[in-house]
Amino acid sequence: MSSKPEPKDTHQLNGTGPTASPCSSDGPGREPMAGTSEFLGPDGAGVEVVVIESRANAKGVREEDALLENGSQSNESDDVSTDRGPAPPSPLKETSFSIGLQVLFPFLLAGFGTVAAGMVLDIVQHWEVFQKVTEVFILVPALLGLKGNLEMTLASRLSTAANIGHMDTPKELWRMITGNMALIQVQATVVGFLASIAAVVFGWIPDGHFSIPHAFLLCASSVATAFIASLVLGMIMIGVIIGSRKIGINPDNVATPIAASLGDLITLALLSGISWGLYQEQDVWQYIYPLVCAFFVALLPVWVVLARRSPATREVLYSGWEPVIIAMAISRLGGMRLGSSIAEAFFCGGLQFQPVINGVSGSVGSVQSSRISTFLHMNGMPGENSEQVPRRCPSPCTTFFSPDVNSRSARVLFLLVVPGHLVFLYTISCMQGGHTTLTLIFIIFYMTAALLQVLILLYIADWMVHWMWGRGLDPDNFSIPYLTALGDLLGTGLLALSFHVLWLIGDRDTDVGD
């Protein structure tokens, strides 16, 4: 049945009564009703109209109610299929098993990507450029943190767009690709400059020494790395999201972990290679280094114009900087905590575990944030859906034990932490990384820190995404930088505390501090 009334039904609603053929409301179709004027008298023309219309309206109201009732039943089956086309797979219908199965491989890939990035850093730290230009070591965590936020935010934004049907037609897909790729290039160029400035400042503060060639080298290496890495990773993310939709996988479950795993590895490899290549040309640095910087700056207006053309990226172009910069400041607090006296005394034996525990928590928090954001986008726009936004902080029971799909995904992600970290610890042990022996008591303390970190981060993700949504902010653009920065801060502090407790209770088998 179609939800639109037939011409016959239309005349019934207009009060003309049933007729065999469609006709206009003021045509011959009204003539059969003239017979009712016999009991109104010859001078009751005006009364005749009132009575006819009242009777017709009463009948029309009854028929209209029936049509509306039937129409509401047909809307559920006909309107969706005829007006919107085939409905995309909804994450609301996912089971715990399907969520876990889809998240498992990207989750492991993210962990192994972090381990691989640590191996690359262990190799390149002996290169001449890292030994002579020590600020490159400061540039690595700053650039990886900033770039990681951009890539996971891009993955979350595209996953939501794919799930709500904004990438179904070729025109929409092309508009979304060009706008987001241009936006990520603008953000990467600016982020590259910010990371290089941070590296120069934090390298100058301790000893008061400032080198202009080193500053230009850091700037050129950082900007070139950020630009190329964003281009490569952006294309990979688009391919992953389109491919996952075609094979029936929720992009929210796979895109952000893959972005996290490949982002660190590709960015670190590019930074090492580019900085080494530019360092070989240090004899003509006054020409090469400024030219590289000027080239990428000159491309900025082009990317800005392209990003402004897309409504989906125009707002992010102006308002998407605050979370990235604040997240960098929060991450610096984690770095300061790592360099504190307690960390120096008790944490050096487990330094190789810090990127793994923080990388896993960042992937878990990003997946949950992206899923909740997609769920909210399916029901409205930011700031509109007040019934979906809790007025108070959610209780832990609501976050982890309620029957809704977001609580189900939180339980699945939390249960993946222990087996995932066991695999990563075994991998690090087999590669003989660091100086820490994997004893039973060390594993217990490490797992306690990892579980507590993820537990807190999942709860904060639930609260933060709904809080941002209720205030008209798109969580896809704002939540992930804060979550990853808080995850780094929590992971670094909890792991340092675990090693401190291990030292206090006298577990010498862990070789902490050797």
C-alpha positions, -999 to +999 in steps of 0.1 A: +000+000+000+013+035-008+012+061+020-001+087-004-040+088-008-055+080-042-075+107-060-107+091-047-094+095-011-084+131-017-120+140-025-133+123+005-109+143+027-121+175+009-157+168+019-171+160-016-182+124-008-175+093-027-176+094-065-168+070-093-145+093-111-120+119-098-132+155-101-124+189-087-140+202-055-161+228-073-170+207-103-201+185-112-191+161-084-212+182-059-245+179-079-257+147-063-257+164-028-282+190-040-311+166-031-307+175+006-321+210-001-356+197-001-360+197+037-341+230+041-366+251+021-361+271-010-344+299+009-319+277+027-291+279+002-267+293+027-278+268+053-275+240+027-239+248+023-232+247+060-250+214+065-234+198+035-200+208+046-205+198+082-217+163+072-189+160+047-163+172+071-175+148+098-173+120+073-140+133+061-125+134+096-134+097+101-119+087+068-089+108+074-082+091+107-085+057+089-061+069+062-036+082+087-037+049+107-032+030+075-005+054+063+014+051+095+015+014+090+026+017+054+053+043+062+073+017+081+075-006+051+071+016+020+086+050+027+120+037+037+123+015+007+109+039-019+122+073-007+155+064+009+166+033-009+182+003+008+189+011+044+225+008+054+235-017+081+227-001+114+251-005+144+221-007+166+215-043+154+250-055+162+255-083+187+284-086+212+300-114+191+299-093+159+313-063+176+341-083+191+349-101+158+351-068+139+371-050+165+396-079+172+418-077+141+421-038+141+427-039+178+456-064+174+469-044+144+469-012+164+490-029+192+514-045+168+517-011+149+528+005+182+553-022+188+566-019+153+569+019+157+590+013+189+612-010+170+617+016+142+626+042+169+650+018+185+668+015+152+669+051+140+679+066+174+715+057+165+714+076+132+737+107+130+708+131+127+693+119+159+727+121+177+736+156+164+701+172+164+688+160+197+656+180+193+644+154+168+637+131+199+614+158+213+598+162+179+588+125+177+562+123+205+548+158+197+544+151+160+531+115+165+505+127+191+492+156+170+491+136+138+475+107+155+446+129+167+441+143+131+440+108+116+416+092+141+394+123+140+393+119+102+384+082+105+356+089+130+342+117+108+342+096+077+328+065+096+298+086+108+293+100+073+293+065+058+269+051+085+243+079+081+243+077+043+263+107+033+287+087+011+262+065-007+261+084-041+292+091-062+285+129-059+283+128-021+314+105-019+335+128-041+324+159-021+332+142+012+366+129-001+378+163-015+366+183+015+382+160+041+415+155+022+419+193+018+410+198+055+435+172+067+463+189+046+456+222+062+456+207+096+487+186+089+507+217+077+497+237+108+503+208+131+538+203+116+547+238+124+533+236+159+552+204+166+585+218+153+580+250+174+574+228+205+605+208+198+627+239+194+613+255+226+616+224+248+651+218+233+662+253+240+649+256+276+672+232+294+706+245+282+696+279+266+713+269+233+695+278+201+706+268+166+690+284+136+700+256+112+685+230+135+653+250+139+649+251+101+657+214+098+631+206+124+605+228+107+611+214+072+612+178+084+580+181+105+559+199+079+570+176+050+564+145+071+530+157+083+519+166+048+530+133+031+518+111+060+484+128+059+480+123+022+489+086+024+469+078+055+439+098+043+437+077+011+441+045+032+413+056+055+389+063+026+397+029+012+391+011+045+358+029+051+344+023+016+356-013+016+342-021+051+308-007+040+308-029+009+315-061+029+290-052+057+314-042+085+307-012+106+335+014+099+334+026+135+348-007+146+379-008+122+388+027+110+402+044+141+424+015+153+438+011+118+445+049+117+462+047+150+484+017+141+495+028+106+497+065+117+525+061+142+545+037+120+542+057+087+548+090+104+579+079+123+594+062+092+588+093+071+602+116+098+634+096+101+640+094+064+632+130+056+652+144+085+681+122+075+679+133+039+678+170+048+706+166+073+728+154+045+723+188+028+732+208+058+760+225+039+734+244+018+707+245+045+701+283+040+686+274+006+671+239+010+654+242+044+635+275+039+625+264+004+609+232+017+590+252+043+579+278+018+566+252-006+542+237+018+531+271+031+523+282-004+499+253-009+479+263+022+455+287+003+446+259-022+436+235+006+417+262+025+396+270-006+388+233-013+379+227+024+356+257+025+335+244-004+323+214+016+297+221+043+309+191+062+344+205+066+338+243+066+330+244+103+359+221+113+383+244+094+376+272+119+366+254+151+387+222+150+420+236+163+411+240+200+409+203+209+441+195+190+461+222+208+447+215+242+453+178+237+490+186+230+492+205+263+477+176+282+501+152+265+530+174+275+518+169+311+522+132+305+557+138+293+566+159+323+552+131+345+574+106+327+605+128+333+598+132+371+620+119+398+598+088+404+596+080+367+634+083+363+641+061+393+615+033+388+602+036+353+632+032+330+629-006+330+594-005+316+598+024+291+591+001+262+557-007+276+545+029+278+537+033+240+518+000+240+496+007+270+488+042+257+483+031+222+458+004+232+438+027+254+437+054+226+423+028+201+397+016+225+386+051+235+384+062+199+363+032+188+338+038+216+337+076+209+331+070+172+303+045+178+285+067+203+288+097+179+274+077+150+245+065+172+236+101+181+240+113+144+214+087+134+188+104+156+194+141+148+220+169+148+242+181+176+222+200+202+188+188+189+184+153+204+179+163+240+162+129+249+194+111+239+216+133+261+217+126+298+214+156+320+238+143+346+270+123+345+261+087+337+267+061+364+292+033+358+263+008+358+247+028+329+279+029+309+288-008+313+257-028+322+227-013+305+211-032+276+218-006+249+243-011+221+269+014+234+270-003+267+274-036+249+304-023+229+320-009+261+319-044+277+334-060+246+362-034+243+370-038+280+371-076+277+396-074+249+422-056+270+436-085+289+441-110+260+454-082+238+480-070+263+491-106+270+499-110+233+518-077+232+538-085+263+548-118+249+558-102+216+580-076+234+595-104+255+603-125+225+620-095+209+640-089+241+629-053+244+639-033+274+653-047+307+622-059+324+616-096+331+580-107+327+573-121+362+538-130+374+536-101+398+548-077+371+520-090+347+494-086+375+504-050+382+507-042+345+472-056+337+457-038+367+471-005+354+458-013+318+423-023+330+419+007+352+431+030+324+406+016+299+378+015+324+382+052+332+386+061+296+355+043+285+334+060+312+349+094+302+341+087+265+305+080+274+301+112+294+322+135+271+305+125+238+270+131+252+281+163+269+295+177+237+264+166+218+241+184+242+260+216+237+259+216+199+295+203+193+301+174+169+319+147+189+336+134+158+356+166+156+362+173+193+362+142+215+390+120+202+419+144+209+409+148+245+404+111+250+438+101+236+455+128+256+438+117+288+446+081+280+483+090+276+482+109+309+465+080+327+486+053+312+519+070+320+510+078+356+495+044+363+524+025+348+549+046+367+530+040+399+530+003+392+567+002+388+571+023+420+550-002+440+570-031+425+601-016+437+587-009+472+575-045+477+609-057+466+602-076+434+638-076+422+631-101+395+616-074+373+650-056+371+633-023+374+657+005+368+685-016+353 
